Amino acid sequence: MKWNILSTAFRRESVTGSDGQIHSMEIPAPIAQSTSIETTHEDAIFIARQAIFDATEKVTAFQLFVRPSPALPESSPVTADQSARLVVDTLNTFGVSTVLGERLGWIKLPASALQSDLVQLLPSAQFVLEYDADFLETPEAEAHCAQLLEQGYALALACSNNELDYSRISKLASHVIYDFAQMSLQSMTRLDRAVKPYGLVRLVRNVNTRADFEACKAFGFDIYQGNFFAKTETMASNRVDPARARIVEIFNLVMNKADINEIEDAFKHDVALCYSLLCYINSVGIGMQYKVSSIRNAIMLLGYDFLWRWLSLLVYAGIDLSAAQRVLLNTAIIRGRLTELLGQINLPSKEANALFVVGNFSLLDALLGIPMEQVLQRINLPDEIAHALLEREGKYAPYLELALAFESNQWAQAARLCTQLNIELATASRAHLAAIEWARMVAK
């Protein structure tokens, strides 16, 4: 089994002649654009993850699941073999930094794996190992958990009743898990009164609405997990600040392939935007052999297609986001890159570029607090892009729907869409991984 993340050249454009239009040339691809995928027919593993948040809605960890094949639902591993595959592929095939970044990874392990040498493969500082209370039926199991804690591993115990001796549990675990799908808030708070004095980190799982989150947060639990954090919420605000309005104005000019003089003039009305453009074009990632000192040259070197990509990311810059909204922003960037990579498989490069904007703008309504209809009134997008964003219809819509299927771990839907788009599911899964890595590099 092998994952291939390859460097690829991107097409750039430059101005020639006196027609005021930007024409083609090649320049080096930036680091942030250097991940692509190679189709392979080897076996693939599918890793799913769900974010875990603290009370400020900051992502602190990801729970990792394994899907042995796209036909099977995601689950925690139930055998030592499945556990070994998840652990080894997380470490070697994907890489811990790709899957987790700087956050913790949660893995629920069966007793057969928790007691094996497999655990020693995991860096203790970056993983929380979850186990069921049933595991503690023997003195040997308790001694093993105590030993793992002494070695620096974090252990999480799923608990659902007051029958456990939490003075003993505090020596066998560092975290406890309450499940909102199986317990009422009242039951959790009663249980928590027995747990809290021992200093264990308390996770509430299956927090699926904002009301549930606010209710749990009021009782002071430590961390939370559930579908609520993956849902978009359009805020009441209906204002676009002047700086962002300028970016949207230039974006519209670029989309319409306006005269370069007009684009240059629009940039020159915003000193901060000019500075950002020159910093970007002269960054190490772009790889220019000489320093670009004029806005006109920067525009010429980037070209229409790449300039609108850069501006579509810049639309989000400076938004006062909550921690949860920053997760949505990361999701939007992953969507943009994933839809683009999927489009590169069968579509011309111009349409793949358009798919980047489709994915990247698909959460713009939630992030800006403006209904999508109003977003599209302000941004002059081509009809095919607008149709995909607003109606989820047209030739770009299946690519966005496929990205959403990966995002929500709906693999039956992903398999159906892959068949419709003539893309191998394993290839699409590798594209998803490459998109996650690309978003991590963009965020640096």
C-alpha positions as CSV (number, residue, x, y, z in Angstrom):
1,M,0.0,0.0,0.0
2,K,1.5,3.3,-1.0
3,W,0.4,7.0,-1.0
4,N,2.0,9.2,-3.6
5,I,2.1,13.0,-3.0
6,L,3.9,14.5,-6.0
7,S,5.2,17.9,-7.0
8,T,3.4,19.3,-10.1
9,A,4.0,22.5,-12.1
10,F,1.1,24.9,-12.3
11,R,0.4,27.1,-15.3
12,R,1.0,30.8,-14.9
13,E,0.3,33.7,-17.2
14,S,2.0,36.9,-18.2
15,V,1.2,40.0,-20.3
16,T,2.3,40.3,-23.9
17,G,1.4,42.7,-26.6
18,S,-0.7,45.8,-26.2
19,D,-4.1,44.3,-25.9
20,G,-4.1,44.7,-22.1
21,Q,-4.7,41.0,-21.6
22,I,-2.6,38.5,-19.7
23,H,-1.2,35.6,-21.8
24,S,0.6,32.4,-20.9
25,M,4.0,31.6,-19.5
26,E,5.4,29.2,-17.0
27,I,6.8,30.1,-13.6
28,P,7.7,27.7,-10.7
29,A,4.9,26.3,-8.6
30,P,4.9,27.6,-5.0
31,I,5.3,25.2,-2.1
32,A,1.7,25.6,-1.0
33,Q,0.6,24.3,-4.4
34,S,3.1,21.4,-4.6
35,T,0.8,18.5,-3.5
36,S,-1.0,16.4,-6.1
37,I,-1.8,12.8,-6.4
38,E,-0.9,9.9,-8.5
39,T,-3.5,7.2,-9.4
40,T,-2.6,3.8,-8.1
41,H,-4.5,0.5,-8.0
42,E,-2.9,-0.7,-4.8
43,D,-4.9,-1.3,-1.7
44,A,-5.8,1.8,0.3
45,I,-6.8,2.5,3.8
46,F,-9.4,5.1,4.7
47,I,-8.9,7.1,7.9
48,A,-11.6,9.3,9.2
49,R,-11.3,11.8,12.0
50,Q,-13.6,13.9,14.1
51,A,-12.5,17.1,15.9
52,I,-12.5,17.5,19.7
53,F,-12.9,21.0,21.1
54,D,-12.4,22.8,24.4
55,A,-14.9,25.2,25.9
56,T,-13.6,28.1,23.7
57,E,-14.3,26.0,20.6
58,K,-10.6,25.5,19.9
59,V,-9.7,22.1,18.4
60,T,-7.5,20.2,20.8
61,A,-7.6,16.7,19.3
62,F,-8.9,14.4,16.6
63,Q,-10.4,11.1,17.2
64,L,-9.2,8.6,14.6
65,F,-11.4,5.9,13.0
66,V,-10.5,3.2,10.6
67,R,-12.5,2.0,7.6
68,P,-11.0,-1.2,6.2
69,S,-12.7,-0.7,2.9
70,P,-15.0,2.0,1.4
71,A,-17.9,-0.4,1.6
72,L,-17.7,-0.7,5.4
73,P,-18.7,2.0,7.9
74,E,-16.1,3.8,10.0
75,S,-15.5,2.4,13.4
76,S,-12.9,2.1,16.1
77,P,-10.7,-0.9,15.5
78,V,-12.1,-4.1,17.2
79,T,-9.2,-6.4,16.6
80,A,-5.4,-6.2,17.2
81,D,-4.9,-6.5,13.4
82,Q,-7.2,-3.5,12.7
83,S,-5.5,-1.6,15.4
84,A,-2.1,-2.3,14.0
85,R,-3.2,-1.2,10.6
86,L,-4.6,2.1,11.9
87,V,-1.5,2.8,14.0
88,V,1.1,1.8,11.4
89,D,-0.7,3.7,8.6
90,T,-1.2,6.8,10.8
91,L,2.5,6.8,11.6
92,N,4.1,5.7,8.3
93,T,1.7,6.0,5.4
94,F,-0.1,9.2,6.3
95,G,2.3,10.7,8.8
96,V,1.3,12.0,12.2
97,S,1.7,15.6,11.2
98,T,-0.6,15.2,8.2
99,V,-3.4,13.5,10.2
100,L,-3.1,15.4,13.5
101,G,-1.0,18.5,12.9
102,E,0.0,19.7,16.4
103,R,-3.1,18.2,18.1
104,L,-3.6,15.1,20.0
105,G,-4.9,11.9,18.4
106,W,-7.5,9.8,20.1
107,I,-7.6,6.0,19.3
108,K,-10.0,3.6,20.9
109,L,-8.1,0.3,21.2
110,P,-9.5,-3.2,22.0
111,A,-7.9,-5.1,25.0
112,S,-5.9,-7.2,22.6
113,A,-4.2,-4.2,21.2
114,L,-3.9,-2.2,24.4
115,Q,-2.0,-5.0,26.0
116,S,0.3,-5.6,23.0
117,D,3.6,-4.0,22.0
118,L,1.7,-2.1,19.4
119,V,1.1,0.8,21.8
120,Q,4.8,1.4,22.0
121,L,4.9,2.5,18.4
122,L,2.8,5.6,19.2
123,P,4.5,8.7,20.4
124,S,3.2,9.0,24.0
125,A,3.0,12.8,23.9
126,Q,0.6,13.0,21.0
127,F,-1.9,10.2,21.6
128,V,-4.8,9.4,24.0
129,L,-5.6,5.7,24.1
130,E,-9.3,5.0,24.9
131,Y,-10.5,1.8,26.5
132,D,-13.8,0.4,27.9
133,A,-14.3,-0.1,31.7
134,D,-14.7,-3.8,31.0
135,F,-10.9,-3.9,30.4
136,L,-10.2,-3.4,34.1
137,E,-11.6,-6.8,35.1
138,T,-8.3,-8.3,36.1
139,P,-5.4,-7.1,38.2
140,E,-3.0,-7.6,35.3
141,A,-5.0,-5.2,33.1
142,E,-5.0,-2.6,35.9
143,A,-1.3,-3.0,36.3
144,H,-0.8,-2.5,32.5
145,C,-2.8,0.7,32.5
146,A,-0.8,2.0,35.5
147,Q,2.4,1.2,33.7
148,L,1.3,3.0,30.5
149,L,0.5,6.1,32.6
150,E,3.9,6.0,34.1
151,Q,5.4,5.8,30.7
152,G,3.7,9.1,29.7
153,Y,0.7,7.8,27.8
154,A,-2.7,9.4,28.2
155,L,-5.5,6.9,28.8
156,A,-9.2,7.6,28.4
157,L,-11.9,5.5,30.1
158,A,-15.5,5.5,28.8
159,C,-17.8,5.6,31.8
160,S,-21.6,5.7,32.2
161,N,-22.4,5.0,35.9
162,N,-21.4,5.8,39.5
163,E,-20.5,2.2,40.3
164,L,-16.8,2.7,39.5
165,D,-14.3,3.6,42.2
166,Y,-12.9,6.8,40.7
167,S,-10.2,7.1,43.3
168,R,-8.9,3.9,41.8
169,I,-9.7,5.0,38.2
170,S,-7.6,8.1,38.7
171,K,-4.6,5.9,38.9
172,L,-5.6,4.0,35.7
173,A,-6.7,6.8,33.4
174,S,-6.1,10.5,32.7
175,H,-9.4,11.2,30.9
176,V,-13.0,10.0,31.2
177,I,-15.7,10.1,28.5
178,Y,-19.4,10.8,29.0
179,D,-21.7,10.0,26.1
180,F,-24.5,12.4,25.5
181,A,-26.3,9.9,23.3
182,Q,-26.5,7.5,26.2
183,M,-26.9,9.7,29.2
184,S,-29.0,12.8,30.0
185,L,-27.3,16.0,31.1
186,Q,-28.6,15.4,34.6
187,S,-27.0,11.9,34.7
188,M,-23.7,13.3,33.4
189,T,-23.6,16.0,36.0
190,R,-24.4,13.6,38.8
191,L,-21.6,11.3,37.6
192,D,-19.3,14.3,37.2
193,R,-19.6,15.2,40.8
194,A,-18.0,11.8,41.6
195,V,-15.3,12.2,38.9
196,K,-14.3,15.9,39.2
197,P,-12.4,15.8,42.5
198,Y,-9.8,13.4,41.0
199,G,-8.6,15.9,38.3
200,L,-9.5,13.7,35.3
201,V,-10.0,15.4,32.0
202,R,-13.7,15.0,31.1
203,L,-14.9,14.6,27.5
204,V,-18.5,14.8,26.5
205,R,-19.2,12.9,23.3
206,N,-22.1,13.3,20.8
207,V,-22.7,17.0,21.4
208,N,-24.8,17.6,18.3
209,T,-26.5,21.0,18.8
210,R,-25.3,24.4,20.0
211,A,-27.9,24.2,22.7
212,D,-26.4,20.9,24.0
213,F,-22.9,22.5,23.8
214,E,-24.0,25.6,25.8
215,A,-25.7,23.4,28.3
216,C,-22.7,21.2,28.8
217,K,-20.3,24.2,28.9
218,A,-22.3,25.7,31.7
219,F,-21.4,22.7,33.9
220,G,-17.7,23.1,33.2
221,F,-16.8,19.9,31.3
222,D,-13.4,20.1,29.8
223,I,-13.7,19.0,26.1
224,Y,-16.4,18.2,23.7
225,Q,-17.0,16.1,20.5
226,G,-19.9,15.9,18.1
227,N,-21.6,16.8,14.9
228,F,-22.4,20.3,16.1
229,F,-18.9,21.4,15.4
230,A,-19.0,20.4,11.8
231,K,-22.2,22.3,11.0
232,T,-22.2,25.8,9.5
233,E,-24.1,28.6,11.2
234,T,-24.9,31.8,9.3
235,M,-24.6,34.7,11.6
236,A,-26.9,37.7,11.7
237,S,-24.4,40.2,10.6
238,N,-24.9,41.6,7.1
239,R,-21.9,43.9,6.8
240,V,-18.8,43.6,4.6
241,D,-15.9,45.7,5.8
242,P,-14.2,48.2,3.3
243,A,-11.0,46.2,3.1
244,R,-12.8,43.0,2.1
245,A,-15.0,45.0,-0.3
246,R,-11.8,46.1,-2.1
247,I,-10.7,42.5,-2.4
248,V,-14.0,41.5,-3.8
249,E,-13.8,44.4,-6.3
250,I,-10.4,43.2,-7.6
251,F,-11.6,39.6,-7.6
252,N,-14.5,40.6,-9.9
253,L,-12.1,42.4,-12.2
254,V,-9.8,39.4,-12.4
255,M,-12.8,37.0,-12.9
256,N,-13.8,39.2,-15.9
257,K,-10.2,39.3,-17.2
258,A,-10.2,43.1,-17.0
259,D,-7.4,45.2,-18.5
260,I,-4.2,44.9,-16.5
261,N,-4.1,48.6,-16.1
262,E,-7.5,48.6,-14.4
263,I,-6.4,45.7,-12.0
264,E,-3.2,47.5,-11.2
265,D,-5.1,50.7,-10.4
266,A,-7.5,48.9,-8.1
267,F,-4.6,47.4,-6.2
268,K,-2.9,50.8,-5.8
269,H,-5.9,52.1,-3.9
270,D,-5.1,49.8,-1.0
271,V,-1.6,50.0,0.4
272,A,-2.0,47.0,2.6
273,L,-3.2,44.8,-0.3
274,C,-0.2,45.9,-2.4
275,Y,2.1,45.0,0.4
276,S,0.4,41.6,0.8
277,L,0.8,40.9,-2.9
278,L,4.5,41.8,-3.1
279,C,5.2,39.8,0.1
280,Y,3.5,36.8,-1.5
281,I,5.1,37.0,-4.9
282,N,8.6,37.4,-3.2
283,S,8.0,34.6,-0.7
284,V,10.3,31.6,-0.7
285,G,7.5,29.3,-1.8
286,I,7.0,31.1,-5.1
287,G,10.7,30.5,-6.0
288,M,11.3,33.6,-8.1
289,Q,14.9,34.1,-9.1
290,Y,14.7,37.9,-8.7
291,K,12.8,40.3,-6.4
292,V,9.6,41.6,-7.8
293,S,9.1,45.3,-6.9
294,S,6.1,46.4,-8.9
295,I,2.4,45.6,-8.6
296,R,2.2,45.3,-12.4
297,N,5.0,42.7,-12.6
298,A,3.4,40.8,-9.7
299,I,0.1,40.7,-11.5
300,M,1.7,39.7,-14.8
301,L,3.6,36.8,-13.2
302,L,0.7,35.4,-11.2
303,G,-1.8,35.7,-14.1
304,Y,-5.5,35.7,-14.0
305,D,-6.1,32.1,-12.9
306,F,-3.7,32.1,-10.0
307,L,-4.5,35.7,-9.0
308,W,-8.2,34.9,-8.4
309,R,-7.1,31.8,-6.4
310,W,-5.0,34.0,-4.2
311,L,-7.7,36.6,-3.8
312,S,-10.3,33.9,-3.0
313,L,-8.2,32.9,0.0
314,L,-7.5,36.6,0.9
315,V,-11.3,37.2,1.2
316,Y,-11.2,35.4,4.5
317,A,-8.2,37.3,5.9
318,G,-8.9,39.5,8.9
319,I,-12.3,38.1,9.7
320,D,-12.8,38.1,13.4
321,L,-13.5,34.3,13.7
322,S,-14.4,32.3,16.7
323,A,-12.3,29.1,17.2
324,A,-15.1,27.0,15.7
325,Q,-15.2,29.3,12.7
326,R,-11.5,28.9,12.2
327,V,-12.2,25.2,11.9
328,L,-14.8,26.1,9.2
329,L,-12.2,28.2,7.4
330,N,-9.8,25.3,7.4
331,T,-12.6,23.1,6.1
332,A,-13.3,25.6,3.3
333,I,-9.7,25.6,2.3
334,I,-9.6,21.7,2.3
335,R,-12.8,21.7,0.2
336,G,-11.2,24.1,-2.3
337,R,-8.1,22.1,-2.8
338,L,-9.9,18.8,-2.8
339,T,-12.4,19.8,-5.5
340,E,-9.5,21.2,-7.6
341,L,-7.5,17.9,-7.3
342,L,-10.6,15.9,-8.2
343,G,-11.2,18.2,-11.2
344,Q,-7.6,17.7,-12.3
345,I,-8.2,14.0,-12.9
346,N,-10.7,14.5,-15.8
347,L,-11.2,18.2,-16.5
348,P,-9.2,20.9,-18.2
349,S,-7.0,23.0,-15.9
350,K,-9.3,26.0,-16.2
351,E,-12.2,24.1,-14.9
352,A,-10.1,22.6,-12.1
353,N,-9.2,26.1,-11.1
354,A,-12.8,27.0,-11.1
355,L,-13.5,24.1,-8.8
356,F,-11.0,25.5,-6.3
357,V,-13.2,28.6,-6.0
358,V,-16.4,26.4,-5.7
359,G,-15.0,24.5,-2.8
360,N,-13.3,27.5,-1.1
361,F,-16.4,29.7,-1.3
362,S,-18.8,27.0,-0.2
363,L,-18.7,28.2,3.4
364,L,-18.4,31.9,2.7
365,D,-21.9,32.5,3.8
366,A,-21.3,31.0,7.3
367,L,-17.9,32.7,7.7
368,L,-19.0,36.2,6.6
369,G,-22.5,36.0,8.2
370,I,-24.1,36.7,4.9
371,P,-26.7,34.4,3.1
372,M,-25.2,32.7,0.0
373,E,-27.6,34.6,-2.2
374,Q,-26.1,37.9,-1.0
375,V,-22.6,36.6,-1.3
376,L,-23.2,35.9,-5.0
377,Q,-24.8,39.3,-5.5
378,R,-21.5,40.9,-4.3
379,I,-19.1,38.5,-6.1
380,N,-19.3,38.3,-9.8
381,L,-18.8,34.6,-10.2
382,P,-19.4,32.6,-13.5
383,D,-22.8,31.0,-13.7
384,E,-21.5,27.5,-13.4
385,I,-19.7,28.3,-10.1
386,A,-22.7,30.3,-8.7
387,H,-25.1,27.5,-9.7
388,A,-23.0,24.9,-7.8
389,L,-22.8,27.1,-4.7
390,L,-26.4,28.1,-4.5
391,E,-28.3,25.3,-6.1
392,R,-25.8,22.4,-5.8
393,E,-26.5,21.8,-9.5
394,G,-24.5,21.8,-12.7
395,K,-21.2,20.2,-13.8
396,Y,-19.2,21.4,-10.8
397,A,-21.8,20.3,-8.2
398,P,-20.9,16.6,-8.1
399,Y,-17.2,17.5,-7.2
400,L,-18.4,19.6,-4.3
401,E,-20.8,16.9,-3.2
402,L,-17.9,14.4,-3.3
403,A,-15.8,16.7,-1.1
404,L,-18.7,17.0,1.3
405,A,-19.1,13.2,1.4
406,F,-15.4,12.8,2.4
407,E,-15.8,15.5,5.0
408,S,-18.7,13.8,6.6
409,N,-17.4,10.3,6.1
410,Q,-20.4,9.3,4.0
411,W,-18.5,6.6,2.0
412,A,-21.5,5.1,0.2
413,Q,-22.3,8.5,-1.2
414,A,-18.6,9.0,-2.0
415,A,-18.5,5.7,-3.9
416,R,-21.6,6.6,-5.9
417,L,-20.2,10.0,-6.8
418,C,-16.8,8.6,-7.8
419,T,-18.6,6.2,-10.2
420,Q,-20.6,9.1,-11.6
421,L,-17.4,11.2,-12.1
422,N,-15.3,8.2,-13.3
423,I,-12.8,8.6,-10.5
424,E,-11.5,5.7,-8.4
425,L,-12.5,5.9,-4.8
426,A,-8.9,5.2,-3.6
427,T,-7.7,8.0,-5.8
428,A,-10.3,10.4,-4.4
429,S,-9.3,9.4,-0.9
430,R,-5.6,10.2,-1.7
431,A,-6.8,13.6,-3.0
432,H,-8.5,14.2,0.3
433,L,-5.3,13.5,2.2
434,A,-3.3,15.8,-0.1
435,A,-5.9,18.5,0.4
436,I,-5.6,18.2,4.2
437,E,-1.8,18.5,4.0
438,W,-2.1,21.5,1.6
439,A,-4.4,23.3,4.0
440,R,-2.0,22.7,6.8
441,M,0.8,24.3,4.8
442,V,-1.3,27.3,3.9
443,A,-2.1,27.8,7.5
444,K,1.6,28.1,8.5
